[in-house]
């Protein structure tokens, strides 16, 4: 992108007036000297001619030509002949009435000028004419601090075109010349200097000036205010091809936020970066050597007018160019070390070439694009009146260059235009979402291109890994006594957060002190923040190093890491899991206990030595290497432990049936005794659950256990269900029932057995409990389910709760025989949903191969993740509750107390009198809604249509009769499903 410098000081009124006089009398003193032309002898940059098919994918084409063009730093792209976008700037009202501001450029001072601080009596070079105007300008500039382009007059396009034509005609002495032979023909054509002629004269003025040459340049005009040269979607009115140009990726209004450009994650409309700028030029108007902000790509389109000449240097030779300019312009750089940031200085390509810096030329014509690459220095000038538009873009390969840019800006104490870390992290999160969808076999994925930049050698992975390594190194250098806190989600959403010293962006981390809570520094300058005690300092982290390393693993393709990060909210901080806990900012005093791996006790000794900030948290937590590496177990020695070992571990000999909760309280209490002792008493439980008719069940076979004339305590063939008009009840022999139960329900019972292996230990704090469930760290259970490797078989799955640091509990499910086949998520429910998706994919694959004996596809409602872990089994729930005798999990216990003291009974708490929220015993209460007879009629018809098996009848009876947690959840899910169906049927 071409940019021009602009002096901070305004020009004196006298000088401004003289410029207006020049416009009125059209007097141009300087003249073309063709014999002294200084055209650089350099090679041209490559030119590309995309086909219509190639041109359809903007970023894809840029990536395609990268290998051929990047080493030049610049290239020219000629669109297909059919691509001719309309230009709204040429509309009469815009052309004649819209005014734009200009800057005055002193072309002869772009390279050969004295330091502003040096006061000499005269110029060191020969002049043909010393004007009063230049004398006044020099006198005014004696008080200026730095050289720059002053404000010029305002023009319309029509006015500026006339001025530009007059200047060029006067300077080059253009005249009518005969075309063809000297035979007196009358054909005449205006002679125009070629681009080569103008280029030779331009560098003569810059390198060996003999006259003062001043021109106007309408540069850096905001298209958001003035208007764009491309049509916008809102302005398209034609019906023939309304979206061809307005929606094109080559339309510079669309380019920055195209899918695949990381600038699409920038919310602000940064002028000149995401919102294009216009450039209205005249002969010799210049854009001086510079690189784009943050070393971004730029794309420039010449809408109309005379050519624009460009020069480019590859980003790999940027340092060489800077050294050459400092060598040849030492006084200017001594006075102004950041001179190149001001965009007001040229240096001839011939000089750069003599210093071994390769420079390449591009001559851009109307209707053509010029692309510049990251950190590629570029400069140039205009050959006459023209209008161009430019904007930035950031394909994924830019990220490595952008990181270099922000580190360089930090050294130069230069402000940034955008948050590089925000773009990097949001790109990574978006990519992980795609990887997660791909691993689950999702058919419709929004942006599959992320897959190409991931993997261990992917561009995105390398960029994130580099940044994480930098962050880890900087954290390790901080004093040992600094505390860390979780950064608020909106820390930098509404306010730019930058280092007080170097202006480094603080999206990822920041340091501060209690003395100045609204003032921050980057990690590099944290020690220079203030003179307070080290114990008063703290660090804000959006992610811990463990989390960031896990993100790298996810990008590399590790499934466990992918599923953890894919479940994260794109809002960066929030963790999306069932019953999400709101993140709370930790207190700064030492009273609050933390499981942050970087939290250090306030009474520890102060040390300037490096400290491993990635050590284990105070709870001695760790996660298996397949998910999170927590660091050395020795790092937490001497710290107070938050682990509560309220119960011994339970080995492999206890099992509970999630669907058999008809046992009495006395029986359930015995189950707890069994789990505590872990003897062979479990066999009694298994015998009871495998028997189809227990004593309790026989005792419950009474008239009150009949549902619509069907005895739920007994089994019968579905075909023998009595019709609605019949009131006769048939009894089937219990022996036949037992045989049928054993034969038909073996698989169902196998799927429902949850075997607790370890109840784990209590973890107090956010995320470790919800209103409904407590998640003990280290909890492990086993359950039988269809194998994701071979769906025709059942296998054992191990469900466990791990500690993922600030993420809270991490739920993991793995095949016991093949532990490398694992699924992890921050939600227990979603964890098993991943298993289900993988299973269905395998069933579908084998079905396509005509394999037999496969189970049907499993619906998402067919299993409950919490149930599969065992969190809905009453005996397991009671065992977990026993881990918390002091009720540290306040959210859980507060909810329990509310339930116990509620004066309004739950609709599922009285199964004998209420069904689906309808009171079955109080007819008067339900008049006007549904009568008992009406409800019975509807349900009997539903049952008749469903044609349930005897076991399904029994299960239905248990659900309606039980007050267990799983029964309440099952009914609640059923009610929600019914409501969704009702909503879907509404017109």
FIDO-483441 format. One line per 3 residues: number of its first residue (from 1); for each residue x, y, z of C-alpha. Coordinates in pm, whole numbers, plus 50000, padded with zeros to 5 digits. Last residue first. Layout:
// residues N
NUM) X Y Z  ...
//
This chain:
// residues 987
987) 45193 47662 51205  45277 47487 51534  45388 47128 51483
984) 45750 47209 51568  45648 47360 51901  45457 47045 51997
981) 45755 46830 51906  45982 47052 52111  45744 47025 52406
978) 45743 46647 52385  46122 46641 52384  46130 46870 52687
975) 45886 46642 52871  46095 46337 52788  46414 46507 52909
972) 46244 46596 53237  46122 46240 53272  46472 46099 53223
969) 46624 46358 53458  46374 46274 53732  46439 45905 53684
966) 46815 45958 53698  46790 46153 54022  46586 45887 54197
963) 46223 45945 54300  46108 45617 54150  45753 45519 54060
960) 45720 45681 53717  46063 45565 53604  46021 45217 53754
957) 45688 45171 53577  45835 45276 53244  46116 45024 53295
954) 45859 44750 53364  45663 44833 53053  45984 44836 52850
951) 46059 44494 52990  45724 44363 52873  45790 44488 52521
948) 45626 44806 52394  45374 44823 52105  45435 45196 52052
945) 45089 45240 51897  44919 45072 52193  45123 45275 52438
942) 45030 45600 52267  44663 45500 52261  44674 45418 52632
939) 44842 45752 52700  44576 45951 52520  44287 45765 52688
936) 44443 45789 53032  44489 46163 52992  44131 46210 52879
933) 43999 45999 53166  44205 46193 53418  44071 46519 53282
930) 44298 46762 53098  44296 47140 53128  43966 47306 53215
927) 43939 47083 53519  44283 46998 53646  44247 47106 54006
924) 43902 46951 54029  44031 46609 53931  44288 46590 54205
921) 44428 46239 54177  44616 46234 53846  44768 46580 53886
918) 44922 46654 53547  45288 46765 53540  45396 46484 53311
915) 45228 46235 53547  45129 46328 53897  44965 46125 54174
912) 45168 45804 54211  45485 45963 54081  45490 46221 54358
909) 45844 46364 54334  45826 46392 53957  45596 46693 53964
906) 45817 46825 54237  45645 46917 54561  45589 47286 54635
903) 45689 47368 54992  46056 47363 54901  46273 47290 55201
900) 46442 46981 55058  46485 47130 54712  46628 47452 54849
897) 46866 47253 55067  46989 47052 54770  47049 47370 54571
894) 47256 47514 54852  47446 47186 54870  47549 47191 54504
891) 47643 47557 54492  47828 47531 54824  48067 47254 54729
888) 48246 47289 55061  47963 47102 55237  48171 47004 55542
885) 48093 46632 55494  48209 46651 55130  48340 46309 55032
882) 48018 46153 55159  47836 46334 54877  48038 46125 54632
879) 47925 45802 54795  47567 45926 54795  47583 46006 54424
876) 47737 45665 54353  47453 45491 54535  47193 45712 54359
873) 47329 45655 54011  47302 45980 53818  47675 46062 53826
870) 47764 45717 53698  47984 45831 53410  47732 45684 53166
867) 47453 45856 53358  47621 46194 53324  47667 46134 52953
864) 47307 46036 52898  47245 45774 52633  46976 45710 52373
861) 46899 46080 52334  47184 46123 52087  47031 45851 51872
858) 47229 45533 51821  47241 45396 51467  47112 45039 51468
855) 47337 44758 51591  47544 44575 51331  47505 44202 51277
852) 47572 44221 50906  47830 44407 50700  47700 44546 50371
849) 48012 44763 50319  47801 45078 50350  47677 44938 50680
846) 48036 44917 50799  48091 45287 50741  47758 45382 50894
843) 47827 45177 51206  48175 45333 51232  48036 45684 51200
840) 47766 45601 51453  48027 45488 51704  48236 45803 51657
837) 47930 46018 51707  47831 45823 52019  48179 45851 52169
834) 48174 46226 52104  47836 46245 52276  47998 46065 52567
831) 48236 46356 52615  47959 46604 52543  47771 46484 52848
828) 48075 46486 53073  48158 46840 52963  48512 46979 52959
825) 48591 46729 52688  48805 46424 52626  48766 46115 52408
822) 49009 45824 52406  49130 45546 52180  49486 45529 52310
819) 49346 45335 52604  49278 45031 52383  49163 44752 52616
816) 48988 44991 52854  48845 45204 52577  48870 45564 52685
813) 48643 45834 52825  48782 46160 52960  48621 46445 53148
810) 48840 46743 53231  48755 46917 53555  48858 47279 53604
807) 48995 47472 53309  49221 47656 53550  49415 47336 53602
804) 49298 47048 53384  49230 46801 53667  49097 46470 53545
801) 48758 46301 53585  48739 45947 53453  48524 45721 53240
798) 48672 45384 53147  48486 45203 52869  48450 44827 52861
795) 48357 44655 52539  48049 44525 52364  48079 44377 52018
792) 47914 44429 51681  48016 44794 51696  48383 44700 51636
789) 48623 44990 51691  48368 45222 51853  48279 44932 52081
786) 47916 44915 52193  47887 44981 52565  47988 44830 52897
783) 48068 45066 53184  48367 45138 53408  48416 45421 53653
780) 48687 45660 53764  48683 45970 53985  49030 46123 54012
777) 48907 46473 54094  48556 46454 54235  48285 46615 54019
774) 47981 46710 54229  47652 46711 54039  47312 46885 54030
771) 47367 47248 54125  47708 47231 53966  48041 47116 54101
768) 48411 47128 54025  48371 47422 53781  48450 47688 54040
765) 48601 47587 54372  48640 47292 54604  48799 46973 54476
762) 48696 46655 54658  48884 46331 54606  48836 46030 54384
759) 48544 45786 54394  48760 45518 54233  48655 45215 54034
756) 48279 45264 54020  48108 45005 53799  47822 45140 53593
753) 47586 44871 53457  47340 45005 53197  47483 44859 52879
750) 47499 44509 53022  47135 44532 53132  47026 44618 52779
747) 47234 44336 52630  47090 44076 52859  46735 44202 52812
744) 46585 43954 52569  46697 43615 52698  46708 43682 53071
741) 46382 43874 53067  46205 43613 52857  46310 43335 53088
738) 46198 43533 53394  45864 43620 53236  45799 43260 53147
735) 45863 43170 53507  45630 43447 53617  45332 43293 53441
732) 45131 43559 53258  44830 43731 53404  44561 43877 53180
729) 44367 44188 53274  44021 44243 53139  43895 44600 53105
726) 43863 44596 52731  43752 44898 52533  44106 45026 52494
723) 44226 44696 52353  44415 44457 52576  44787 44417 52514
720) 44830 44061 52390  45050 44155 52094  45305 44298 52328
717) 45364 43960 52486  45319 43965 52860  45529 44055 53157
714) 45414 44114 53511  45452 44396 53764  45322 44651 53518
711) 44979 44495 53518  44801 44655 53222  44450 44788 53276
708) 44541 45149 53209  44852 45124 53431  44831 44866 53706
705) 45056 44909 54004  44778 45026 54237  44596 44694 54185
702) 44883 44512 54349  45214 44360 54245  45438 44565 54474
699) 45506 44273 54703  45639 44072 54414  45870 44362 54322
696) 46004 44382 54673  46064 44009 54680  46265 44035 54361
693) 46141 43931 54016  46376 43954 53718  46684 43847 53907
690) 46996 44001 53755  46977 44306 53977  46948 44099 54293
687) 47229 43866 54201  47450 44162 54112  47382 44323 54446
684) 47461 44008 54636  47779 43968 54437  47889 44305 54560
681) 47933 44167 54907  48275 44047 54800  48445 44316 54999
678) 48505 44674 54895  48460 44805 55246  48350 45154 55159
675) 48163 45050 54849  47986 44771 55036  47881 45002 55313
672) 47741 45239 55050  47544 44952 54899  47407 44869 55242
669) 47267 45220 55262  47089 45160 54935  46923 44845 55070
666) 46792 45027 55374  46667 45310 55159  46461 45058 54965
663) 46552 44927 54624  46346 45036 54324  46649 45202 54165
660) 46727 44949 53897  46794 45153 53582  47142 45278 53666
657) 47252 44930 53774  47538 44953 54021  47875 44782 54030
654) 48146 44729 54288  48444 44498 54245  48706 44684 54049
651) 48865 44892 54324  48724 45166 54541  48967 45422 54679
648) 48926 45527 55039  48694 45812 55128  48726 46165 55255
645) 49056 46240 55092  49015 46615 55070  49264 46770 54830
642) 49325 47142 54875  49683 47095 54982  49871 47375 55150
639) 50202 47435 54988  50533 47305 55115  50602 47095 54812
636) 50407 47211 54510  50688 47209 54255  50795 46858 54347
633) 50528 46696 54132  50700 46838 53826  50488 46979 53551
630) 50123 46969 53464  50129 46809 53124  49777 46807 52985
627) 49584 46561 52767  49772 46255 52646  50030 46316 52915
624) 49778 46231 53182  49660 46519 53394  49805 46635 53721
621) 49683 46792 54039  49894 46838 54347  49627 47068 54485
618) 49865 47357 54501  49900 47361 54128  50175 47177 53951
615) 50456 47369 53796  50438 47577 53483  50579 47898 53626
612) 50921 47742 53665  51111 48016 53838  51407 48204 53708
609) 51609 48380 53971  51511 48725 54094  51403 48585 54427
606) 51171 48698 54700  51114 48437 54966  50766 48285 55000
603) 50517 48450 55234  50266 48534 54964  50208 48172 54860
600) 50259 48129 54487  49979 48095 54232  50127 48001 53896
597) 49962 47661 53861  49631 47822 53959  49455 47603 54210
594) 49394 47900 54432  49323 47965 54796  49205 48311 54889
591) 49359 48457 55199  49672 48585 55032  49509 48904 54914
588) 49463 48977 54547  49117 48831 54516  49047 48600 54229
585) 48831 48717 53938  48524 48501 53909  48441 48280 53613
582) 48072 48196 53589  48008 47826 53619  47859 47651 53319
579) 47575 47410 53402  47669 47181 53113  47992 47282 52946
576) 48119 47574 52747  48428 47716 52912  48433 48096 52904
573) 48762 48269 52842  48821 48289 52466  48484 48414 52346
570) 48506 48130 52097  48368 47914 52376  48581 47610 52444
567) 48454 47269 52343  48696 47253 52053  48976 47313 52302
564) 48912 46997 52501  48816 46791 52195  49130 46894 52008
561) 49354 46821 52306  49224 46466 52333  49246 46420 51956
558) 49609 46522 51915  49631 46691 51574  49920 46933 51591
555) 49668 47212 51637  49536 47035 51944  49888 46985 52075
552) 49951 47358 52038  49630 47429 52228  49746 47196 52505
549) 50064 47400 52525  49848 47710 52563  49642 47551 52840
546) 49954 47445 53028  50104 47791 52981  49802 47935 53154
543) 49545 48123 52950  49410 48478 52965  49670 48546 53226
540) 49685 48848 53456  50007 48876 53655  50047 49011 54006
537) 50261 49247 54208  50207 49332 54573  50432 49050 54693
534) 50716 49204 54497  50713 49506 54723  50638 49831 54546
531) 50890 50023 54334  50679 50040 54018  50639 49884 53673
528) 51002 49818 53597  50983 49449 53689  50688 49400 53454
525) 50875 49534 53153  50913 49207 52960  50584 49068 53092
522) 50393 49357 52937  50283 49638 53162  49960 49756 53315
519) 49791 50052 53480  49434 50032 53610  49525 49848 53932
516) 49796 50100 54021  49918 50040 54378  49796 49680 54380
513) 50041 49605 54101  50022 49510 53737  50136 49258 53478
510) 49958 49164 53157  49890 48855 52950  49732 48743 52622
507) 49558 49062 52508  49827 49293 52642  49957 49463 52325
504) 50308 49600 52362  50307 49982 52404  50674 49982 52512
501) 50661 50134 52862  50300 50157 52981  50228 49827 52807
498) 49904 49825 52613  49539 49757 52683  49299 49917 52439
495) 48965 49957 52610  48627 49807 52526  48720 49443 52472
492) 49059 49452 52641  48980 49286 52975  48643 49162 52853
489) 48701 48795 52934  48865 48882 53264  49221 48759 53304
486) 49263 48467 53542  49498 48568 53818  49863 48510 53890
483) 50067 48586 54200  50424 48707 54189  50647 48557 54457
480) 50885 48372 54225  51008 48675 54038  50933 48673 53663
477) 51179 48516 53421  50980 48196 53380  50681 48398 53263
474) 50890 48548 52983  51012 48208 52867  50662 48063 52870
471) 50523 48354 52669  50795 48324 52406  50740 47949 52378
468) 50366 48008 52342  50425 48259 52061  50645 48018 51869
465) 50396 47737 51915  50111 47955 51786  50303 48050 51470
462) 50422 47695 51411  50071 47555 51445  49932 47816 51207
459) 50192 47743 50941  50142 47368 50967  50441 47141 51031
456) 50296 46959 51332  49947 46962 51187  49746 47273 51106
453) 49764 47508 50806  49585 47284 50557  49312 47192 50805
450) 49216 47558 50836  49108 47551 50472  48803 47347 50577
447) 48607 47663 50651  48234 47615 50721  48222 47241 50781
444) 47917 47049 50660  47971 46675 50680  48070 46641 51045
441) 48279 46324 51083  48352 46372 51452  48722 46426 51386
438) 48633 46684 51122  48416 46881 51361  48699 46890 51613
435) 48952 46994 51352  48717 47273 51241  48674 47393 51600
432) 49051 47372 51641  49097 47603 51342  48858 47860 51486
429) 49042 47849 51816  49379 47893 51645  49259 48186 51437
426) 49111 48342 51748  49441 48300 51925  49651 48455 51650
423) 49416 48745 51581  49396 48829 51950  49771 48795 51992
420) 49833 49038 51704  49615 49307 51856  49584 49588 51603
417) 49743 49919 51509  50044 49893 51739  50223 50178 51910
414) 50599 50206 51874  50839 50169 52165  51109 50073 51910
411) 51186 49747 52091  50813 49681 52127  50754 49761 51761
408) 51014 49499 51668  50837 49237 51879  50507 49340 51721
405) 50653 49307 51369  50818 48969 51422  50484 48832 51537
402) 50317 48977 51228  50575 48806 51009  50495 48467 51160
399) 50123 48538 51128  50145 48636 50760  50131 48270 50647
396) 49770 48266 50766  49659 48515 50502  49654 48876 50624
393) 49511 49149 50400  49571 49522 50378  49398 49789 50169
390) 49459 50003 49861  49277 50228 49615  49417 50412 49314
387) 49330 50728 49121  49529 50881 48839  49666 51208 48703
384) 50025 51166 48591  50322 50932 48604  50276 50853 48972
381) 50557 50766 49214  50714 50474 49392  50815 50301 49714
378) 50817 49951 49860  50978 49769 50149  50859 49410 50178
375) 50784 49330 50541  50506 49095 50434  50437 49088 50058
372) 50320 49363 49823  50055 49301 49558  49992 49538 49270
369) 49659 49513 49091  49565 49622 48740  49269 49810 48589
366) 49471 50119 48503  49839 50042 48454  50101 49945 48711
363) 50469 49961 48617  50655 49731 48858  51029 49751 48932
360) 51260 49530 49132  51527 49615 49389  51799 49376 49508
357) 52008 49532 49789  52379 49485 49723  52484 49835 49823
354) 52513 49942 49460  52156 49820 49411  52039 50047 49693
351) 52205 50344 49527  52047 50263 49190  51710 50213 49358
348) 51736 50580 49456  51665 50667 49816  51339 50830 49915
345) 51232 50980 50247  50896 51103 50374  50729 50784 50495
342) 50752 50882 50866  50826 50527 50988  51148 50526 50786
339) 51277 50819 50989  51252 50637 51320  51605 50744 51420
336) 51528 51114 51348  51824 51350 51388  52083 51077 51352
333) 51872 50924 51075  51870 51247 50875  52241 51308 50931
330) 52337 50954 50828  52156 50950 50491  52376 50720 50282
327) 52467 50472 50556  52130 50486 50728  51960 50415 50396
324) 52188 50120 50327  52130 49974 50673  51753 49998 50634
321) 51770 49833 50292  51981 49549 50428  51736 49498 50716
318) 51448 49460 50471  51633 49202 50264  51418 48902 50366
315) 51109 49119 50319  51190 49143 49948  51252 49488 49805
312) 50999 49659 49581  50982 49956 49347  50659 50088 49197
309) 50565 50308 48901  50203 50422 48869  50052 50454 48526
306) 49819 50733 48409  49449 50733 48491  49187 50493 48623
303) 49099 50254 48905  49453 50145 48994  49417 49864 49248
300) 49656 49817 49541  49681 49502 49754  49879 49498 50077
297) 50025 49213 50282  50086 49297 50645  50420 49384 50806
294) 50241 49502 51122  50176 49830 50941  50300 49802 50583
291) 50664 49862 50497  50808 50194 50385  51010 50373 50118
288) 50836 50686 49993  50506 50736 49817  50535 51005 49556
285) 50357 51266 49345  50582 51301 49040  50292 51351 48792
282) 49959 51370 48967  49792 51142 49219  49461 51065 49385
279) 49513 50791 49644  49214 50625 49814  49232 50428 50139
276) 49065 50095 50208  48894 50003 50540  49057 49701 50703
273) 49408 49845 50727  49376 50203 50603  49110 50285 50858
270) 49073 50019 51124  48714 49895 51118  48721 49729 51458
267) 48611 49369 51513  48935 49201 51405  48876 48828 51358
264) 48838 48864 50978  49193 49004 50985  49306 48642 50999
261) 49244 48614 50626  49129 48262 50539  48765 48358 50499
258) 48772 48709 50347  48788 48987 50602  49060 49202 50447
255) 48940 49155 50086  48579 49272 50103  48614 49650 50064
252) 48908 49583 49833  48681 49422 49576  48908 49137 49469
249) 48703 48897 49680  48404 48988 49467  48075 49068 49641
246) 48014 49415 49493  48179 49312 49168  47974 49013 49057
243) 47689 49068 49301  47436 49265 49098  47495 49113 48757
240) 47186 49191 48550  46967 49336 48824  47136 49672 48855
237) 47097 49851 49187  47424 49782 49367  47486 50051 49629
234) 47425 49838 49939  47663 49568 49816  47942 49815 49759
231) 48075 49925 49422  48451 49983 49409  48612 50327 49388
228) 48521 50379 49750  48366 50680 49918  48488 50990 50099
225) 48410 50887 50455  48455 50510 50471  48685 50545 50171
222) 48932 50727 50392  49168 50938 50179  49527 50836 50252
219) 49672 51050 49972  49549 51335 49755  49897 51436 49637
216) 50002 51781 49530  50331 51867 49362  50639 52076 49433
213) 50956 52077 49225  51234 52317 49319  51508 52321 49064
210) 51850 52170 49001  51793 51839 49175  52048 51562 49134
207) 51913 51252 49315  51541 51326 49356  51494 51545 49050
204) 51705 51310 48837  51507 51020 48982  51183 51170 48853
201) 51331 51259 48515  51434 50900 48438  51097 50768 48556
198) 50905 51021 48346  51089 50919 48030  51043 50547 48107
195) 50670 50597 48172  50653 50757 47828  50620 51130 47770
192) 50302 51223 47582  50279 51379 47238  49935 51495 47136
189) 49839 51343 46802  49799 51508 46460  49671 51373 46128
186) 49679 51658 45869  49935 51501 45639  50192 51739 45497
183) 50417 51477 45352  50632 51459 45665  50535 51098 45726
180) 50325 50950 46010  50190 51143 46310  50258 51509 46330
177) 50340 51662 46662  50127 51875 46892  50310 51991 47199
174) 50424 51864 47539  50669 52092 47716  50749 51830 47980
171) 50688 52058 48278  50411 52268 48124  50209 51973 47998
168) 50254 51780 48322  50150 52076 48538  49848 52164 48322
165) 49726 51804 48314  49757 51773 48695  49573 52099 48755
162) 49290 52004 48521  49259 51659 48681  49263 51811 49029
159) 48974 52044 48943  48761 51765 48793  48834 51529 49080
156) 48735 51800 49330  49014 51975 49509  49113 52092 49859
153) 49436 52284 49898  49758 52156 50046  49863 52055 50395
150) 50235 52005 50457  50442 51697 50383  50706 51632 50644
147) 51049 51724 50778  51102 51727 51151  51119 51964 51447
144) 51006 52274 51259  51152 52608 51361  51388 52632 51067
141) 51104 52504 50849  50940 52845 50839  51251 53009 50700
138) 51289 52730 50448  50928 52773 50332  50966 53150 50303
135) 51278 53107 50095  51097 52848 49881  50815 53095 49806
132) 51057 53379 49738  51200 53168 49461  51563 53083 49407
129) 51600 53000 49036  51846 52793 48839  51980 52634 49151
126) 52312 52468 49219  52342 52259 49531  52467 52317 49881
123) 52162 52518 49986  52224 52843 50162  52285 53008 50492
120) 52309 52695 50701  52120 52598 51012  52140 52227 51088
117) 51851 52115 51305  51626 52026 51010  51899 51798 50877
114) 51970 51886 50520  51785 51761 50222  51874 51544 49927
111) 51646 51241 49932  51283 51363 49934  51390 51725 49904
108) 51356 51762 49524  51004 51618 49542  50871 51881 49780
105) 50531 51725 49839  50227 51930 49928  49942 51731 50074
102) 49585 51711 49949  49230 51721 50083  48931 51583 49896
99) 48626 51754 49752  48313 51585 49618  48134 51816 49371
96) 48240 51753 49012  48343 51388 49005  48102 51272 49276
93) 47799 51431 49113  47906 51318 48769  47971 50952 48855
90) 48337 50872 48801  48396 50790 49167  48137 50512 49146
87) 48383 50300 48943  48230 50005 48760  48430 49682 48779
84) 48593 49552 48460  48672 49181 48494  48611 49040 48145
81) 48971 49086 48040  49092 48860 48322  49274 49049 48599
78) 49640 49158 48560  49838 49097 48878  50167 49282 48933
75) 50431 49174 49181  50617 49289 49492  50865 49163 49749
72) 51071 49002 49475  51135 48684 49678  50760 48658 49739
69) 50669 48631 49370  50722 48276 49251  50653 48090 49575
66) 50361 48317 49659  50185 48276 49324  49949 48002 49449
63) 49891 48160 49791  49775 48481 49623  49552 48272 49399
60) 49390 48094 49693  49344 48426 49868  49141 48560 49577
57) 48958 48248 49464  48756 48342 49153  49070 48466 48976
54) 49191 48110 48926  48874 48020 48734  48878 48341 48530
51) 49241 48273 48443  49511 48458 48630  49765 48672 48440
48) 50068 48730 48661  50352 48979 48622  50692 48924 48781
45) 50908 49210 48913  51111 49403 48661  51487 49416 48670
42) 51695 49721 48756  51886 49991 48571  51757 50299 48747
39) 51647 50591 48525  51868 50891 48603  51789 51124 48309
36) 52042 51407 48256  51988 51446 47880  51610 51449 47928
33) 51609 51773 48133  51236 51844 48185  51153 52191 48307
30) 51108 52371 48636  50934 52711 48650  50569 52604 48638
27) 50332 52904 48631  49968 52795 48627  49860 53149 48721
24) 49580 53039 48951  49732 52723 49093  50059 52898 49168
21) 49865 53168 49350  49703 52903 49568  50048 52777 49651
18) 50151 53129 49746  49862 53146 49987  49966 52829 50165
15) 50316 52966 50204  50189 53288 50356  49951 53106 50592
12) 50227 52915 50762  50217 52534 50719  50067 52321 50995
9) 50299 52116 51218  50258 51742 51256  50408 51675 50918
6) 50237 51416 50702  50404 51115 50549  50260 50936 50251
3) 50137 50584 50209  50131 50344 49918  50000 50000 50000
//
